[in-house]
Amino acid sequence: MTDEAIARVLTTIVRRVNGTDPAVVTPEQFRGDARLYEDLDVDSLAMVELAEDLEDRFGVSVEEDDLRVLRTFGALTEYVESIVQ
């Protein structure tokens, strides 16, 4: 799976777990330096749901401790790339 494809999947997952309306948060806002908590409105419960979605989608184990240190969409994308490939 390409980096771009992973970013698209993550965009969809983040929108789902935080209930974001695609008309409100545009694809351009899902840039590498977008902060998960502040810019994309992902809270701790959404991060747990995100981990579950990643496990279902990619068939990998996601450690919650790993997710706690991820602060940006770019860091999340890099993390997923590292565990998927």
C-alpha positions in Angstrom: 0.0 0.0 0.0 1.4 3.4 -0.9 2.0 6.3 1.5 -0.8 8.2 -0.2 -3.2 5.3 0.1 -2.4 5.0 3.8 -3.0 8.7 4.3 -6.4 8.5 2.5 -7.4 5.5 4.7 -6.3 7.5 7.8 -8.3 10.5 6.7 -11.4 8.4 6.5 -10.8 6.8 9.8 -10.1 10.1 11.6 -13.2 11.6 10.2 -15.2 8.7 11.4 -13.9 8.5 14.9 -14.2 12.2 15.6 -17.5 12.7 13.7 -16.1 15.3 11.4 -18.2 16.5 8.5 -16.2 16.4 5.3 -17.6 19.8 4.4 -16.1 21.3 7.6 -12.7 19.6 7.6 -11.3 19.6 4.1 -8.7 17.2 2.8 -6.2 20.0 2.8 -6.4 20.1 6.6 -5.1 16.5 6.8 -1.5 17.7 6.1 1.5 16.2 7.8 1.8 19.0 10.4 -1.9 18.9 11.4 -2.1 18.3 15.1 -4.4 15.4 15.9 -5.9 16.9 19.1 -5.9 20.6 18.4 -6.5 20.8 14.6 -8.4 17.6 13.9 -10.4 17.3 17.1 -9.2 13.8 18.0 -9.6 13.1 21.7 -8.3 10.1 23.7 -11.4 8.1 23.1 -11.2 8.7 19.4 -7.6 7.5 19.5 -8.7 4.2 21.0 -11.3 3.8 18.3 -8.7 4.7 15.7 -6.4 1.9 17.0 -9.3 -0.5 16.7 -10.0 0.6 13.2 -6.4 0.3 12.2 -6.3 -3.2 13.6 -9.4 -4.2 11.7 -8.4 -2.5 8.4 -4.7 -3.6 8.3 -4.7 -6.7 10.5 -2.0 -5.3 12.7 -1.6 -4.9 16.4 -1.6 -1.2 17.5 -0.2 -0.4 20.9 -2.1 2.3 22.8 1.2 3.5 24.3 2.5 4.1 20.8 -0.6 6.2 19.9 -0.2 8.4 23.0 3.0 9.9 21.7 1.7 10.6 18.2 0.8 14.3 17.9 0.5 15.0 14.2 -1.3 13.5 11.2 2.2 13.0 9.6 3.5 11.1 12.7 0.4 8.9 12.6 0.9 8.2 8.9 4.5 7.3 9.4 3.6 5.0 12.3 1.0 3.2 10.3 3.4 2.9 7.4 6.0 1.3 9.7 3.7 -1.3 11.1 1.9 -2.2 7.8 5.0 -2.7 5.7 
